[in-house]
Amino acid sequence: MKVGIVGLPNVGKSTVFNSLTQARAEAQNYPFTTIDRNVGVAVVPDGRLGALAEVMQSKKVVPTTVEFVDIAGLVRGASMGEGLGNQFLGNIRECEAIAHVVRCFEDENVVHVHSEVDPVRDIETINTELLLADLATVERRLERVSKAAKSGDPKLRQEAGELEGLLGHLSDGNPARTYPPTDALVEVLLTLITAKPTLYVANVDEESVTEGNRYSVQVQKLATLEGAESIWLSARLEAEVTEFPEDEAREYLAMLGVESTGFEEFVRAAYRMLGLITFFTAGEKESRAWTLRKGSTARRAAGRIHSDMERGFIAAEVSNWEDILTAGSWVKAREAAKVRLEGRDYIVEDGDTLLVRFNV
């Protein structure tokens, strides 16, 4: 999963990136600090994996990860190449989802590119540029298809008609992800930025981290209208917490009344947004977490582990992680009839632990 972190200059993108990946992208109080994209891999926190590893007495524990891309700040005119627009749009097209960081804090020491805090205006600035880029893409496609449709091909005429509908949808200020997908538009929708799942991240001050503030409420309402996900966090607080040992970080957050870090909320929201689940493999040698699309089969899950397993899949022994913990081991779970044998078309559920049988 690759998530692009976007937003206006000076909204806290690089600070969010640093806290998520514990990388050290430069973060300064002026626009365009991030000129070349920064890529970082963050471990997905999951207490279930640690519990499984302890019960299985695993020598190695391997969590699943998320790749974050810190993309240069965008300004008005980016769709026409202003600022770092061309680079921005190219980088974001490579990502599977968008995390749109919005400034929701006031600080006279941190310059705002528009002089005052207004999250709705800031969101519209970004979204307008993304829509303009997508409009240009659809217009070019429509021009090509319309010319080809003059040959009388009914499929091309249908596609041209649907492209006109999509063009009107975008022209009205609506993102492509809210347009009903059809077979004729699958290919073009994959190329559109506003078709990507989007998570709005309201960057609030430390005093607002538990309940948010009036700015984060505005972001939440706008996200709801778009059918997008939204969370709030304090990038400054997250950056502070990454400097502490884990136990001290938990104590500090508890003192502030925060049950989990913004990163943990971020990952949960990203999982919901992309329709992802986690399954496990566990044994004495290694316990590992794997990311999988919701609705995927056991055979597909086997392919996430190794392509040979998918090709030679026979069956999978499956147990829920809690049943293994309750039983005390995989063997005891099997003895308690908590391990079942499933075929290639079994739909893997979040928290399933798999032992794949295969032959190549």
N, C-alpha and C positions, 0 to 999 in steps of 0.2 A: 504494500500500500504506500503510494507516494502522494503526500499532501503538500500543495504549494501554499506558502504563507504570503498573503498579499495585503495591500493597503496603501494609503497615502504615505508620503514621507513623514517621519517623526511621530508615528502612532504607537511605536513599540514593537514592531515586527521582529527586529533582530534580538531584542531583549526576550521576547516570547520564544524565539528560536533557541536562544542560548539556554533558557531555563528548561526547555523540552529536551534538548539533546545534550545539555551540559557541554556543548561546544563553546567556542569563544569567538563568535563573529563580532566584528567591530561594531559598537553601538555608540554613536555620538549625537550631539544635539545640533545636527544640521542635515538637510536633505541629501539623499543619494549616498549615504555612507556605504550601503550595500550596492556595489557596482557590478561585481561578479557574483553570481548566485552562490550561496553557501548550502551545502547538502550535509545533513546529519542524520544518523540513525539512532533512534530512541528505543529503549527497551519498554515493552508494554507491561505495566505492573499487573500481576495476577497472583493473588495469594493462593489460589488453588494449585498452581504448579509447585510452589514450595511445599505445600502440605503433601502432595502426591510424592514428591521426591523424598521427603522424610520417611513416609510409610514404606516406600520401595527401597529405601536405603541406597539411593542413586549416588554414584560417584561424580556425576556431572549433571548440571541443570542448565538447560538452554531455553530462555524465554523467546517469545516471538517479538518482532520489531516493527516499527513504523519509520518510514523514511520521510523526513521533512526537508523542503526546499525553501530557503529564505530568498525571496525574489525582490529585486530592486523596486523602490517606491514608484508608484504611478502618479502621473499628473494629468490635468486636462490636456487633450490633444494627443494622448498616447496612441490612440488608434490610427493617428495620422503620422506617427513617428516622433512626436514631441518627447522631450526628456529622454528617458530610456525605454520608450514605448515598445519599439520593435523587439528589443531584448526581453522585455517583460512578457509580451504576448507569446513569444516563442517558448519561453521557459514554462509558462503556465499551461500551455497546450500539452506538455509532456507529463503533466500530473493527472492523477485519477480524481482528485478532489481539491477543493479550494477552502482554505481557512482564511477568512477575511477579517483581519484585525482592525478594530475601530477604536479610535481614541475616545474614552469616556471619563477622562479625568481633567481637572484644571490645574495648571502649573505654569506660572508666569516665567519660570526659568527654562521651560521647554517650548521652543518656537513651534507655532502651528502654522502650516502653510497658508491657511485661510484666516489667520489672525484670531479666530475664536472657535471654541468647541461647539460643534453641531454635528452629531453622529449621523443624522438622517441625510444632511447635505453631503457629508463625506462619503457615505455609502452610495448615494446617487451619482457622485462624481466618478467613482470606480465603476459602478454598474453601467453607466452611460458609455464609458469607453469600451467596456467589454461587449456591450450590445452593438456599438458601432462597428467593432471588428467583426462580429458575427454577421451583421447586416451585409458587410462587404463580401464576406464569404458566400452567403446565400445568394446575393445578387449575381455574383460571378457564376455560380452553379446554375442558377435559373437561366441566365443568358445562354450558356452552353446547351442545356437541356432543351430549351425552347427552340433553338436552331435545329437540333437533332430531331425534335418532335415533328418538324415539318415533313418528315419522310412518311408520316402516317402511323408510326409505331404507337399502339395504344398504351403501352407501359410508360413510354416517354411522355405522352400527353398527360397521363395520370400523375407522373412525378412532377411535371411542370405545374400542374394545378395545385398539388400539395405544397410545393415550394412557394407558390404565391401566398398560400394560407400561412405558412411559417413566416414568410417575409412580413406579412401584415401583423402577425403576432409580435414579432420583434420590434416592428416600427411603433407599436403601441406601448413600448417600454416593458414588455414582458420577457423574462428569461426563457431560453429554449427548453429548460428542464420542465417548464409548466405546460409545454405543448404536447398534445396527445401523440405518442410515437406511432408510426405506421411502418410497414415493411419497406415502402418506397423511400422513407426518410432515414432509415437506420444508418446508412453510410454517411450522410451529411451531418446528422446529429452527433456522430462520433467526433467530428472535426470542430464542433462549436464549443467555445469556452463557457457560455452561459448554460450549456446542457450539463455541465459537471455538477455533482452534488456540492453544496456550499454550506459551510459552518461559519456563522458570524461569531467572532470572539470580541466581546466588549472588554476593553482594557481599562479597568477602574482603578481608583486610588486604594491604598491599603485599608483605609477606614470603611470602604464600601464592599470589602471582599466577601462578607458573610451574607449580605442582603441585597447587594447591588445598589444602584442609585438611579436618579431620574433619567440619566443618559442611557444606562443599560436597559431600562424599561422600554425606551424608544427603539433600541436595537431589537429587543425581543419581539415587540409588536410588528416591526417591519419584517422580521424573519418569518413570523407566523403567517403573515399575508402572502409571502412567497412560497410557503411550504418548506422553508429551510430550517436547519437546526441553529440553536444559539446557546452560548454559555457566557459567563463573565468570569474574569480572573484578574488578578493584579500581577502584571508582568514584573513589577519591581519586587513584590513579595516572593514570587516564584524564583526570581534570580537570587534573592537572599537565602531561600530555603535550600537551594542546590549546594550552597557552601557548607551546610551543616551535615554531620553524620546522620544517618536515617533516624535513629532513635531520638536525637535532639531535635530534628526537624519535626517529627511527630508531636513532641512535647510543645514546641513553639507554636505549631498550628493549633493544637488543642487549647492553648492559652488564649489564642485569638478567636476561638470558637469555630475553627475550620476543621471539618471532619476528614477531608481528603484534599490533596493538592489540585491545583488547576490543571496540571498535566493529566492526572487520572480522569478528571471530568472531560478533558479534551479527548482522550483516547476513547472513552465510552461513547461520547457523541460521534466521533469519527466512525466507530464501529456501527452505530445505529445508522448513520448517514450512508455508509457503503454497503450495509446489509451483510456484515461479517460476523462470524462466530469463531470460537477457539475450540480446537480439540487437542487431545494429548496423546503422546506415546510415553510409556513409563516402564522402567526396568532397573535392574541393579546397575547396569552400565551407564544409563542416561535416562533422564526425564526431560521431555521437550514439549513446548507449546507450539501449535501450528495455527495459522490463520486460514480460514476457508470461507468462501461465499455461502451465505445461508441458502439452504435448498440443495446443496451439493450432495452427490452420492458417495457411498463408501469407496467406490472405485476411484472417483476423483480425488478423494482425500488421500488414498494410497499414492496417487500420483504426486501429491504435494510432498510426500516423504521421499519418494524416488520413482522415476519413470518406469523402472523395471517392475515395481510393485503394481503400477497401474496396468501395464501391458500383460503381466502374468497373474493378475488378480484371481484368486479362488474364492476367498471368503474373508470376513473380518470378525474377530472376537471383540465384542463391544461391552463396556460397562461404564456406568456413570461414575465420575470421579468421587462423589460422596459415598457411593456404595463400596468403593475400594477402601476409602478411609475408615468407614464403619467396620468393614471386615478385617482390616489390618494388613492385607496384602492381596495381590492379584490371585494367588492360589486359593486363599481363604474365600475370596469373593466368588471364585468359580465353584468352590465346594458349597457355598451358600446359594447357589443358583442365581447369582447376580451378574454372571457373565453369559451372554447369549451369542449365538453364531448368526451373522447377518450376511446377505448376499450383496452383489455388486450394486443393486438399485436401492439399497437402504439409504435413507436420507439422514445424514449425520446431524446430531443435535449439539448445541453448545454444551461443553463440559463432558462430552463423550471421551472415553479413553479407548484407543484401538490397538489391537494386535493383529497385523495383517498377515494372512496366509497367501503365498504366491508361488508361482513356479515359472521360470524362464529358461 
